[in-house]
Amino acid sequence: MEIQNNLLKHYLKNVYFITGTAFAGKSTAVKLLAEKYGMICCGENYHMAVSNDIATPETHPDLCYNKSLTDWKDFVTRSPEEYERWIYNVGREAAEFEIAELISLSRDNKVIVDTNIPLDVLKEISDYNHVAVMLCPQSMSVERFFDRADPEKQFLLSVIDSCEDPKAVMGNYRLGLERINSQEHYDEYASSGFFTVIREDNGTDTREEVCNTIAKHFGLITNKK
């Protein structure tokens, strides 16, 4: 069965998508906007509650990669090229789980989501004023990737530290992060045609300013003259 894009766009009319590169502030923006405007918050990897039970290696091989892991050291020691390929293909495989979940959640509520749905799919299922791209310079996204307290990042850091040569493993892992957050991928987001916010590394707290900018774009608040 195939569902036409105009139907999906109709049923996703209450959903606001935030996408972009690592360390751009996506998860923070989603959380703050959800709290401020009474929206349902869908954080990173929210789809896993369903996809972990339903996805199979035959239909979603990259989503199921973690299920076959016997040692997480294999995860952090993959080649940079394989890590890049896996990351972006997981986003594509997860898109249908995200869309189905978002249709269910947004029937009577506004939803804001930290998403990895590919740009070409977002263009088909949503509108300009329902998508925001957040970008971060590669140097920040790679060098400060682990400067966060969320459990997933800290778990990966603990796995790297447990490897026989953690310095070499970290170097290899950062090469993968460089590929995932390469200038090529940055440019794809920047030239997507969607509304874009770029994180500045100036040492100041810009969370409120950025959230207000995105809220105006989404039409959650009106512009003041």
Contacts in CASP RR format, 6 or more apart in sequence:
PFRMAT RR
TARGET T0000
AUTHOR 0000-0000-0000
METHOD contacts of the structure
MODEL  1
MEIQNNLLKHYLKNVYFITGTAFAGKSTAVKLLAEKYGMICCGENYHMAV
SNDIATPETHPDLCYNKSLTDWKDFVTRSPEEYERWIYNVGREAAEFEIA
ELISLSRDNKVIVDTNIPLDVLKEISDYNHVAVMLCPQSMSVERFFDRAD
PEKQFLLSVIDSCEDPKAVMGNYRLGLERINSQEHYDEYASSGFFTVIRE
DNGTDTREEVCNTIAKHFGLITNKK
5 124 0 8 1.000
5 125 0 8 1.000
8 99 0 8 1.000
8 103 0 8 1.000
8 124 0 8 1.000
8 125 0 8 1.000
9 124 0 8 1.000
9 125 0 8 1.000
9 126 0 8 1.000
9 127 0 8 1.000
11 103 0 8 1.000
11 106 0 8 1.000
11 107 0 8 1.000
12 99 0 8 1.000
12 102 0 8 1.000
12 103 0 8 1.000
12 106 0 8 1.000
12 125 0 8 1.000
12 126 0 8 1.000
12 130 0 8 1.000
13 106 0 8 1.000
13 130 0 8 1.000
14 106 0 8 1.000
14 107 0 8 1.000
14 109 0 8 1.000
14 110 0 8 1.000
14 111 0 8 1.000
15 102 0 8 1.000
15 106 0 8 1.000
15 110 0 8 1.000
15 111 0 8 1.000
15 112 0 8 1.000
15 113 0 8 1.000
15 126 0 8 1.000
15 130 0 8 1.000
16 33 0 8 1.000
16 39 0 8 1.000
16 110 0 8 1.000
16 111 0 8 1.000
16 112 0 8 1.000
16 113 0 8 1.000
16 130 0 8 1.000
16 131 0 8 1.000
16 132 0 8 1.000
16 218 0 8 1.000
17 113 0 8 1.000
17 115 0 8 1.000
17 117 0 8 1.000
17 122 0 8 1.000
17 126 0 8 1.000
17 130 0 8 1.000
17 131 0 8 1.000
17 132 0 8 1.000
18 26 0 8 1.000
18 29 0 8 1.000
18 30 0 8 1.000
18 112 0 8 1.000
18 113 0 8 1.000
18 114 0 8 1.000
18 115 0 8 1.000
18 131 0 8 1.000
18 132 0 8 1.000
18 133 0 8 1.000
18 134 0 8 1.000
18 214 0 8 1.000
19 26 0 8 1.000
19 114 0 8 1.000
19 115 0 8 1.000
19 116 0 8 1.000
19 117 0 8 1.000
19 119 0 8 1.000
19 122 0 8 1.000
19 131 0 8 1.000
19 132 0 8 1.000
19 133 0 8 1.000
19 134 0 8 1.000
19 189 0 8 1.000
20 26 0 8 1.000
20 133 0 8 1.000
20 134 0 8 1.000
20 135 0 8 1.000
20 189 0 8 1.000
21 134 0 8 1.000
21 135 0 8 1.000
21 136 0 8 1.000
21 138 0 8 1.000
21 141 0 8 1.000
21 181 0 8 1.000
21 185 0 8 1.000
21 186 0 8 1.000
21 189 0 8 1.000
22 136 0 8 1.000
22 141 0 8 1.000
22 142 0 8 1.000
22 145 0 8 1.000
22 177 0 8 1.000
22 180 0 8 1.000
22 181 0 8 1.000
23 136 0 8 1.000
23 140 0 8 1.000
23 141 0 8 1.000
23 144 0 8 1.000
23 145 0 8 1.000
23 147 0 8 1.000
23 148 0 8 1.000
23 199 0 8 1.000
24 134 0 8 1.000
24 135 0 8 1.000
24 136 0 8 1.000
24 141 0 8 1.000
24 197 0 8 1.000
24 199 0 8 1.000
25 134 0 8 1.000
25 136 0 8 1.000
25 199 0 8 1.000
25 210 0 8 1.000
26 44 0 8 1.000
26 114 0 8 1.000
26 134 0 8 1.000
27 43 0 8 1.000
27 44 0 8 1.000
27 114 0 8 1.000
27 150 0 8 1.000
28 207 0 8 1.000
29 132 0 8 1.000
29 134 0 8 1.000
29 207 0 8 1.000
29 210 0 8 1.000
29 211 0 8 1.000
29 214 0 8 1.000
30 41 0 8 1.000
30 42 0 8 1.000
30 43 0 8 1.000
30 112 0 8 1.000
30 113 0 8 1.000
30 114 0 8 1.000
31 41 0 8 1.000
31 43 0 8 1.000
32 207 0 8 1.000
32 211 0 8 1.000
33 39 0 8 1.000
33 112 0 8 1.000
33 211 0 8 1.000
33 214 0 8 1.000
33 215 0 8 1.000
33 218 0 8 1.000
33 220 0 8 1.000
34 40 0 8 1.000
34 41 0 8 1.000
34 112 0 8 1.000
35 41 0 8 1.000
36 211 0 8 1.000
36 215 0 8 1.000
37 110 0 8 1.000
37 112 0 8 1.000
37 215 0 8 1.000
37 220 0 8 1.000
38 110 0 8 1.000
39 109 0 8 1.000
39 110 0 8 1.000
39 111 0 8 1.000
39 112 0 8 1.000
40 105 0 8 1.000
40 106 0 8 1.000
40 109 0 8 1.000
40 110 0 8 1.000
40 111 0 8 1.000
40 112 0 8 1.000
41 112 0 8 1.000
42 101 0 8 1.000
42 102 0 8 1.000
42 105 0 8 1.000
42 111 0 8 1.000
42 112 0 8 1.000
42 113 0 8 1.000
42 114 0 8 1.000
42 115 0 8 1.000
43 113 0 8 1.000
43 114 0 8 1.000
44 114 0 8 1.000
44 116 0 8 1.000
45 152 0 8 1.000
46 98 0 8 1.000
46 101 0 8 1.000
46 113 0 8 1.000
46 114 0 8 1.000
47 94 0 8 1.000
47 97 0 8 1.000
47 98 0 8 1.000
47 101 0 8 1.000
50 97 0 8 1.000
50 100 0 8 1.000
50 101 0 8 1.000
51 60 0 8 1.000
51 63 0 8 1.000
51 94 0 8 1.000
51 97 0 8 1.000
52 67 0 8 1.000
54 97 0 8 1.000
55 63 0 8 1.000
55 64 0 8 1.000
55 93 0 8 1.000
55 97 0 8 1.000
56 64 0 8 1.000
57 64 0 8 1.000
57 67 0 8 1.000
57 68 0 8 1.000
60 93 0 8 1.000
61 93 0 8 1.000
62 86 0 8 1.000
62 89 0 8 1.000
62 90 0 8 1.000
62 93 0 8 1.000
63 90 0 8 1.000
63 93 0 8 1.000
63 94 0 8 1.000
65 86 0 8 1.000
65 90 0 8 1.000
66 75 0 8 1.000
69 75 0 8 1.000
72 155 0 8 1.000
72 156 0 8 1.000
72 159 0 8 1.000
73 159 0 8 1.000
73 162 0 8 1.000
73 163 0 8 1.000
73 169 0 8 1.000
75 156 0 8 1.000
75 159 0 8 1.000
76 156 0 8 1.000
76 159 0 8 1.000
76 160 0 8 1.000
76 163 0 8 1.000
76 169 0 8 1.000
76 172 0 8 1.000
76 173 0 8 1.000
77 163 0 8 1.000
77 169 0 8 1.000
77 172 0 8 1.000
78 86 0 8 1.000
79 172 0 8 1.000
80 172 0 8 1.000
80 175 0 8 1.000
80 176 0 8 1.000
80 178 0 8 1.000
80 179 0 8 1.000
81 179 0 8 1.000
83 173 0 8 1.000
83 176 0 8 1.000
83 179 0 8 1.000
83 180 0 8 1.000
84 176 0 8 1.000
84 179 0 8 1.000
84 180 0 8 1.000
87 180 0 8 1.000
88 118 0 8 1.000
88 180 0 8 1.000
90 116 0 8 1.000
91 116 0 8 1.000
91 117 0 8 1.000
91 118 0 8 1.000
92 118 0 8 1.000
92 121 0 8 1.000
94 116 0 8 1.000
94 117 0 8 1.000
95 117 0 8 1.000
95 118 0 8 1.000
95 121 0 8 1.000
98 113 0 8 1.000
98 115 0 8 1.000
98 117 0 8 1.000
99 117 0 8 1.000
99 125 0 8 1.000
102 111 0 8 1.000
102 113 0 8 1.000
105 111 0 8 1.000
115 122 0 8 1.000
117 125 0 8 1.000
119 188 0 8 1.000
119 189 0 8 1.000
119 192 0 8 1.000
119 194 0 8 1.000
122 131 0 8 1.000
122 194 0 8 1.000
123 192 0 8 1.000
128 193 0 8 1.000
128 194 0 8 1.000
128 195 0 8 1.000
129 195 0 8 1.000
129 217 0 8 1.000
129 218 0 8 1.000
129 219 0 8 1.000
130 218 0 8 1.000
131 194 0 8 1.000
131 195 0 8 1.000
132 194 0 8 1.000
132 195 0 8 1.000
132 196 0 8 1.000
132 197 0 8 1.000
132 214 0 8 1.000
132 217 0 8 1.000
132 218 0 8 1.000
133 189 0 8 1.000
133 190 0 8 1.000
133 192 0 8 1.000
133 194 0 8 1.000
133 195 0 8 1.000
133 196 0 8 1.000
133 197 0 8 1.000
134 196 0 8 1.000
134 197 0 8 1.000
134 198 0 8 1.000
134 199 0 8 1.000
134 210 0 8 1.000
135 186 0 8 1.000
135 189 0 8 1.000
135 190 0 8 1.000
135 196 0 8 1.000
135 197 0 8 1.000
135 198 0 8 1.000
135 199 0 8 1.000
136 181 0 8 1.000
136 198 0 8 1.000
136 199 0 8 1.000
137 199 0 8 1.000
137 201 0 8 1.000
138 178 0 8 1.000
138 181 0 8 1.000
138 182 0 8 1.000
138 183 0 8 1.000
138 186 0 8 1.000
139 201 0 8 1.000
140 199 0 8 1.000
140 201 0 8 1.000
141 177 0 8 1.000
141 181 0 8 1.000
142 174 0 8 1.000
142 177 0 8 1.000
142 178 0 8 1.000
142 181 0 8 1.000
145 153 0 8 1.000
145 174 0 8 1.000
145 177 0 8 1.000
146 153 0 8 1.000
146 154 0 8 1.000
146 156 0 8 1.000
146 157 0 8 1.000
156 173 0 8 1.000
160 166 0 8 1.000
160 169 0 8 1.000
160 170 0 8 1.000
160 173 0 8 1.000
163 169 0 8 1.000
189 196 0 8 1.000
190 196 0 8 1.000
195 214 0 8 1.000
195 217 0 8 1.000
197 210 0 8 1.000
197 213 0 8 1.000
197 214 0 8 1.000
199 206 0 8 1.000
199 210 0 8 1.000
200 206 0 8 1.000
212 221 0 8 1.000
215 221 0 8 1.000
216 222 0 8 1.000
216 223 0 8 1.000
END
